């Protein structure tokens, strides 16, 4: 008899324990490990890793540092929440603490005036000043074990979310009573509390073929775990991106794309309910896409190189690898 593992959120207690414990370790021990990390890239992964580094850090020319940028040693645990601090510290601890950089924590949905490290940025050609790090990953990078084949799931688009932003309000207003949808607003105190329903588990979501992934302040935070499941994400084309590289997702290959005004929602759902082979293919493609983020060593090396490239291009540090010199 197979055991079905219940899907839970990432363990925040363990996450914080590891984070606080890392603060007790002398930084000189991490500094000595930096070069060994950066020269340990397997040859067969080198091009892939460099491609991802250049995706997150789009700097192409040398830059001048701003004297007002804080030193790495100036980062504090109170800077916009513990998760952002610990995720940033897990990378900057490998570098000399006298180096300078600007960090913008939180849901960043604009391109900053100064070159800054961020969790998210708009998808456009003018976002080079936004350098992406893997931040708030305890919330955003969650994967699931899904034992239900997509063909055995319910023919419904399921969604539970906090509904504040216009995009979500518009979707709920148009589709709350749609027979193809089961939607619920998990927050109260709004002008549309008639949409309120209690939160449900991730496992409950996985009973359905389609799961709604509408962007909020920036990216859709549930997109990663949805794409790791056998269900399929339904959403308009992303307007923001994070470490998950949302701009590289292919419509109707990695997810089901609907129009920004949601007018084709029923047509899309009806089509994929009738074409299960195509729906299964999208689910498989999504799973394969997610797999690239599961190698912890690769993720660490890429994160270090994103920062290494910045310090090299800003003239603050001679790079330990020759492709940033």
ZAMARGU-4260 file (C-alpha; in steps of 0.2 Angstrom, whole numbers, plus 5000, padded with zeros to 4 digits):
<rodrens>
0) 5000/5000/5000 | 5007/5017/4995 | 5009/5031/5007 | 5003/5048/5002 | 5013/5061/5009
5) 5003/5076/5015 | 5009/5092/5007 | 5014/5105/5020 | 5021/5123/5019 | 5040/5125/5021
10) 5045/5123/5039 | 5048/5141/5045 | 5054/5136/5062 | 5068/5126/5055 | 5071/5139/5042
15) 5073/5152/5056 | 5083/5141/5067 | 5096/5138/5053 | 5096/5157/5049 | 5100/5162/5067
20) 5113/5148/5069 | 5122/5154/5053 | 5124/5171/5062 | 5135/5162/5075 | 5147/5156/5062
25) 5163/5167/5059 | 5161/5175/5042 | 5179/5171/5038 | 5175/5153/5036 | 5162/5157/5023
30) 5174/5168/5014 | 5187/5154/5012 | 5173/5143/5004 | 5168/5156/4990 | 5182/5151/4977
35) 5179/5133/4980 | 5161/5135/4977 | 5164/5145/4961 | 5177/5133/4953 | 5166/5118/4957
40) 5154/5120/4942 | 5154/5104/4932 | 5159/5108/4913 | 5142/5100/4907 | 5132/5113/4917
45) 5144/5129/4914 | 5134/5136/4899 | 5117/5133/4908 | 5123/5141/4924 | 5131/5156/4916
50) 5115/5159/4906 | 5104/5159/4922 | 5117/5171/4930 | 5116/5183/4915 | 5097/5182/4916
55) 5096/5188/4934 | 5110/5200/4932 | 5109/5209/4916 | 5124/5221/4918 | 5134/5221/4902
60) 5147/5235/4906 | 5157/5241/4920 | 5147/5252/4932 | 5152/5265/4946 | 5147/5262/4963
65) 5136/5275/4973 | 5144/5280/4989 | 5128/5280/4997 | 5125/5262/4995 | 5127/5252/5012
70) 5141/5240/5015 | 5136/5222/5017 | 5140/5223/5035 | 5126/5236/5037 | 5113/5223/5033
75) 5102/5220/5048 | 5089/5207/5053 | 5076/5221/5054 | 5077/5226/5036 | 5060/5222/5029
80) 5058/5205/5038 | 5068/5190/5043 | 5066/5180/5028 | 5073/5193/5016 | 5087/5196/5028
85) 5092/5177/5030 | 5090/5174/5011 | 5102/5188/5008 | 5114/5184/5022 | 5115/5166/5015
90) 5124/5174/5000 | 5133/5190/5006 | 5141/5181/5020 | 5154/5173/5007 | 5160/5191/5002
95) 5170/5204/5011 | 5158/5214/5022 | 5166/5231/5016 | 5159/5229/4999 | 5144/5240/4994
100) 5127/5236/4986 | 5109/5242/4987 | 5095/5230/4992 | 5076/5233/4990 | 5066/5220/5000
105) 5048/5216/4998 | 5036/5216/4983 | 5046/5226/4970 | 5035/5230/4955 | 5045/5244/4948
110) 5063/5247/4941 | 5073/5256/4954 | 5083/5272/4949 | 5098/5264/4957 | 5105/5247/4953
115) 5098/5236/4966 | 5096/5218/4972 | 5077/5213/4972 | 5066/5198/4973 | 5055/5204/4959
120) 5055/5215/4944 | 5043/5220/4929 | 5046/5210/4913 | 5052/5222/4901 | 5068/5227/4891
125) 5073/5241/4903 | 5075/5231/4919 | 5094/5230/4920 | 5095/5239/4936 | 5085/5226/4945
130) 5096/5211/4949 | 5086/5196/4955 | 5091/5186/4970 | 5081/5171/4977 | 5072/5180/4991
135) 5058/5175/5003 | 5060/5157/4996 | 5052/5149/5012 | 5036/5156/5005 | 5038/5156/4987
140) 5049/5140/4983 | 5037/5127/4989 | 5035/5110/4979 | 5022/5097/4981 | 5020/5078/4980
145) 5004/5075/4969 | 4998/5057/4967 | 4982/5061/4958 | 4984/5060/4939 | 4977/5076/4930
150) 4963/5065/4921 | 4956/5060/4938 | 4955/5078/4944 | 4939/5088/4944 | 4935/5099/4929
155) 4935/5115/4939 | 4946/5130/4940 | 4950/5131/4959 | 4956/5147/4967 | 4959/5153/4985
160) 4968/5170/4988 | 4969/5186/4997 | 4959/5198/4985 | 4965/5216/4986 | 4972/5220/4969
165) 4962/5226/4954 | 4967/5211/4944 | 4960/5199/4957 | 4945/5209/4960 | 4941/5210/4942
170) 4943/5191/4940 | 4932/5187/4955 | 4919/5199/4949 | 4918/5191/4932 | 4919/5173/4938
175) 4914/5170/4956 | 4898/5162/4950 | 4905/5154/4935 | 4900/5136/4935 | 4918/5131/4929
180) 4926/5140/4944 | 4927/5137/4963 | 4934/5153/4970 | 4936/5160/4987 | 4943/5176/4995
185) 4952/5172/5011 | 4953/5189/5018 | 4939/5199/5026 | 4936/5218/5028 | 4933/5222/5010
190) 4919/5228/4999 | 4917/5211/4992 | 4917/5200/5008 | 4903/5190/4999 | 4917/5181/4991
195) 4924/5175/5007 | 4928/5157/5010 | 4940/5148/5023 | 4957/5144/5018 | 4960/5126/5012
200) 4975/5115/5011 | 4986/5113/4996 | 4981/5095/4995 | 4963/5101/4993 | 4968/5112/4979
205) 4976/5096/4970 | 4958/5088/4968 | 4956/5100/4953 | 4963/5100/4935 | 4965/5119/4935
210) 4972/5131/4948 | 4971/5150/4947 | 4988/5159/4948 | 4984/5178/4947 | 4998/5190/4951
215) 4996/5200/4966 | 5008/5214/4971 | 5021/5206/4960 | 5022/5188/4955 | 5009/5174/4959
220) 5016/5166/4974 | 5008/5149/4971 | 5014/5147/4954 | 5029/5136/4959 | 5020/5123/4968
225) 5006/5123/4956 | 5018/5119/4942 | 5026/5105/4952 | 5010/5097/4954 | 4999/5087/4941
230) 4986/5101/4940 | 4989/5115/4928 | 4991/5134/4931 | 4979/5146/4923 | 4984/5164/4921
235) 4986/5179/4910 | 5004/5181/4903 | 5015/5187/4918 | 5019/5205/4920 | 5032/5202/4933
240) 5046/5190/4936 | 5057/5183/4950 | 5070/5169/4952 | 5058/5158/4944 | 5061/5167/4927
245) 5042/5169/4924 | 5046/5178/4908 | 5053/5162/4900 | 5037/5152/4903 | 5029/5147/4887
250) 5010/5150/4885 | 5000/5134/4883 | 5016/5124/4885 | 5020/5127/4904 | 5003/5135/4909
255) 4986/5139/4901 | 4986/5157/4896 | 4970/5167/4896 | 4968/5185/4890 | 4971/5200/4902
260) 4952/5203/4902 | 4948/5185/4906 | 4936/5184/4892 | 4942/5168/4885 | 4942/5158/4901
265) 4928/5146/4898 | 4934/5143/4880 | 4951/5138/4887 | 4944/5127/4901 | 4932/5118/4889
270) 4946/5115/4876 | 4958/5107/4889 | 4944/5097/4897 | 4940/5089/4880 | 4959/5087/4876
275) 4966/5078/4890 | 4982/5073/4881 | 4987/5091/4878 | 4983/5095/4896 | 4994/5081/4903
280) 5008/5087/4891 | 5007/5105/4899 | 5008/5097/4916 | 5023/5087/4912 | 5032/5102/4904
285) 5028/5112/4920 | 5036/5098/4931 | 5051/5098/4920 | 5053/5117/4921 | 5052/5117/4940
290) 5065/5103/4941 | 5079/5115/4937 | 5076/5124/4953 | 5078/5109/4964 | 5097/5106/4964
295) 5102/5116/4979 | 5120/5116/4974 | 5117/5123/4957 | 5105/5136/4966 | 5119/5141/4978
300) 5132/5143/4964 | 5121/5153/4953 | 5116/5165/4968 | 5134/5167/4972 | 5139/5171/4954
305) 5125/5184/4952 | 5133/5193/4966 | 5150/5190/4961 | 5146/5197/4944 | 5140/5213/4952
310) 5155/5216/4963 | 5166/5212/4948 | 5157/5224/4936 | 5157/5238/4949 | 5176/5236/4951
315) 5174/5231/4970 | 5182/5214/4968 | 5192/5204/4956 | 5181/5190/4951 | 5186/5172/4956
320) 5181/5166/4939 | 5187/5171/4922 | 5170/5174/4913 | 5167/5190/4923 | 5184/5198/4921
</rodrens>
